[in-house]
Amino acid sequence: MLPFARVTIIGLGLIGSSIARGVRAAMPTVRVTGYDADPQVRATATRIDLCDDVADSAGAAVIDADLVILCVPVGAMGAVAAEFVDDLPPEAVVSDVGSCKAEVARVLVEALPAAIIVPAHPVAGTERSGPEAGFATLFNKRWCIVTPLEGMPETAATRVATFWQRLGAEVETMAPDHHDRVLAVTSHLPHLIAYTIVGTASDLEEVTSSEVIKYSAGGFRDFTRIAASDPTMWRDVFLTNREAVLEMLQRFSEDLSHLQRAIRWGKGDELFDLFTRTRAIRRSIVEQGQDDAAEDFGRRHD
């Protein structure tokens, strides 16, 4: 039995368009309605037949929905929810895909006080954006973390979990604040580091006569992939999850200082031990199916 018969997706970028494609592939009888605040995105979604219907307002999009998924930057969740509060059916479940959960849950409950709210976070994505960037298999064998709220029906969380499983995801349940601390170190901090390194390299371009970009193989090239992520989304992530990010950033700064001292004083054994431990972590990620073991991250060398 399908968990939902009518799904509305608000925000038709990479994640929203991938959900739409995934629903059509895995649950073809489910009716998908889409909406995006950008008229050009709506036009593109209509042209590529992304959804069964593309509405011209958030209210019109949710009017007969069983499930509403907000696929907008976390900083916009409350404002977008306020656009459709008067049109939301009382039995509809509202969810989202944001990578910050505690603050998103707070603003959604505030904007939709009578709604059934089940926040979620599919831990998947690419550096691309827009309705044409999505693909149906984006969530296959990737984690989706569901963060149920106190006082909400347990059956609603079960239905949301089943929905993501139908899209191919592995589902985990966490408390919203615990989710935010975990993602601060596994996702948010790496993005912050990538933005910083690429920004530093850009500042050095003049000094190095463009050699930073010219010889951007290996590690630096891989950092640029992360740093190419959507700037609006990541600005909102850092501001919304600031406490957890700052906590992890402080820990990282202390570890970096320790590494700096080891290099300065020639403590090769400490460096070797650290690098051995981190190599084992990489192997664990591959073994758990969260990345490919192909050499050079599967890049072609034709």
N, C-alpha and C positions, 0 to 999 in steps of 0.2 A: 504493500500500500504506500502511495506517495505521501510524504509529509505535508506538502502544500500543493494546491491546485492552481493558484494564481500568485505569481511572484512579481513584485515591482522592484526595479533596480534604479536607484537615484544616484547619478554619477556614472557616466559611460566611458570612463578611461580604461586603462589596462585591466584593472581588477573587475570593474563592472562589466565590461564587454566580455571578459573571459568567463564570468559567471553566466552571462546570457548564452554564450556559445556552449558552455558546459551543460546548462539546463536543457538546451535543445538536443544535445547529443545523448545525455543520460536519462532525461525525463521528457521525452518529446510531446507528451500530452499536456504538460504544464504550460499555461499561458504566461508569457513574459511581457511585461510592460516596462518601458524605459523612460527615463527623463534625465535631462542634463540642463543646467542653467545656461550653457553656451548654445545659442541657436545654430552655430556652425557644426557643433558636435551632434546636435539633434538631426541636422540635415544629413550628416555623414552616416549616422546610425540608420536613418531611413533608407538612404541609398544602398547600403550594404545589407539591408534586411536583417539587422541585428536582432530585433525584437518583433513580437507580433504586433505591437503598437508602440509608438513613441509619442508620449503626451507633451502638451505645450506648457504644462505647469505641474508643480509637485503635487498639488491638491488633486488634479485630474488623474495623476498617475496612481495614486493610492486608493482611489475611491472604492474599488472592489477587491483589494488585495488581501491575501491570506498571510503573506510574508512581505515585509518591506525591508530592503537592504540598503543602507546608506553607504555609498562608495565615494565619499567626498573627503577632502582633507579634514583631519581631526579638529582643527580650529573652526570649521564651518558647521559641525554637526548640529549644534543647538539652533543656529539660525535656520538651517534647512529644515529641521524638524518642526520649527514654528510655522513654516510655510504650509504644512499639510495637517496640522493638529486638528483642524475643524472638519477635515474630510476623511480622517482615518477610521475605518470600521472598528468597533469596540473589540471584536474578537481577533483582529489582526495582530501578528507578532512583528515587532520592530527589532531589527538587528543592524549590524554594521560590520566593517572590515578594518577598522582603524587599528594601528599598532600601539595605541595607548588606551587603556581600558578604564581605569578608575575615574579619570576626569571626563571621559566620554560618557560613561554611565551616569555620572552626576548631571551633566548638561541635558542628556536625553530624558532622564526622569523629571527634570525641572521643566523641560519644554513639552513633555507628553505625560502629564501626571496620571492620566487614566489608562495609559497604554501598557501592554505586555511587552517588556523589553528584555532581550537576551543578547548582550554584546558578544561579538566573536572576532577572531583575528586569524585569517588564513596567512600562514607564514610562507608566502610565495610572491614572486614578482620578477620583473626584469627592469633594465634601465630605460625601457621604452615606455611611451605613454600614448593615450588617445584611443578612440574606439576601434581603430584598425590594428592596434598592437596586440589585442587580446587573442587567446587561443583556448580551445576547449579543454586541453590537457594540462593547463597551468597548475592545477591543484593535485594532480596525480601523485600519490605517495608523498605529499607534503603535509605538514602538520597544520591543523586548524584548531586554535585554542578557543574554547567556549568558556565564557566567564559569567555564569548565572548570578543573578542578583537576589538578595534576600527578599522574601515576600512575593516573588514571581512564581507562577505555576511551574512545577517540575516538568510537566508534560511539554511545556513550550521549549524548554532547554533540550529535551529529548528530540523534539521535532527538528530543531535547528541542527543538532548534532547529526541526525539522520540525513538531513539535506546535504550537509558537507560530505558525509560519507558517500552519498550518491554521486557527488562530483569527483570522487576518487581520493579524498583527503583522509588522513589519519587524524582522529579527533582526540584531544586532551581537554580536561576540565581544570580550571584554576580559579582562584579568587582574583578579582581585578587588580588589587595592589601587588599580589605576588607575580602576576603576569608582567606588570610594569617593571619590576626589578629584574626579572629574567631577561626580558627583551632589551632592557637598557644595556646589558653587557653583551648579548648575542647579536643585536642588530643596531641599536641606536649609537652606541659607542664606536663600533667599527665604521659606521657612516661618518661620524664626526671626525675620526682619525683620517679617513680617506679625503674628506673635504679639506682638512688642514694640510695634509701632505701635498695634494695637488695644488692648493693655493700657494704653498711655500715654493713649489717648483715653478709656478707661474711667476712669482716675484723674482726668482733667480734667472729667468729666461734672458734678461738683458746681460747679466753677468757672464752667463755660459754661452752666449752667442747661439741660442736656440738648440744647444746640444741636449738639453733635458727632453725636449719633445722628439728630437731626431733619434735618440737612443732609448726610447721609452719601451724597451722590452722588459719581460719579467715582472717583478713586483710593482713597479710604478704603473705599468700598463694596466695591471689588474685593479689597482686602486682607482684609476680613472673610470673604470666601468662602474664602480660603486658611486663615485662622485658625479656621475652623469644622471643620477636619479632626480626625480621631480623636485625642484627647489621649493615650491609652495608646500608640498606634503611634508618635506623634511624640516622646513622652518617650523611648521605647526607641531610636528612630533617633538622637537627639542623644547619648545616652549610649554607644551602640554604635559610632558613627562619630565619636567625640569629637575624635580627633586631626586628621582631615581637616576637620571643621567648624571647629575652633579655628584652624586654619591659614587657611582662607578668611575667617573672621570677622576675623582680624587684618588681612588684606589689605583687607577691606571698611572696617574702621575707619580705616586709613591713607588710603584713597580718600575717605572721608567727611570726614576732617579737611582734606584738600586742597580739597574742595568748600566746606567751611565758610569757609576762608580766601578762596576766590575770591568768595564772596558778601560777606564782610566788607569786602574791599578793592575791591569793585565791578568785578571782572575779568569783564566781560560777554563778551569774546571767548572766554575759557576755558569759560564756561558754555555758550555757543552751540555751540562745537566738540564738547563732551561730549554735548549733547542731540542734535546732528546724527548723531553716531556711534551713539548708542543707538537712535535712530529707524531707522537702517539695519538694526540687528540685529533689531528687531521685524519689518521687512519680510522679512528672510531667513527668520525663523521661519514666517511665513505662506506664503512661496514654497515652503518645503520641506514644506508640508502639515501642520505641527504645530499650527496654529490656523486659525480662520476669519477671513477678511478683512471679514466683515460689520460694519457700523458699530455702535458701542457693544456690541461682543462678541456681536452677534446678539440683544440684548434686544428684547422686544416693547414697542411704545409705543402700544398701543391706547387 
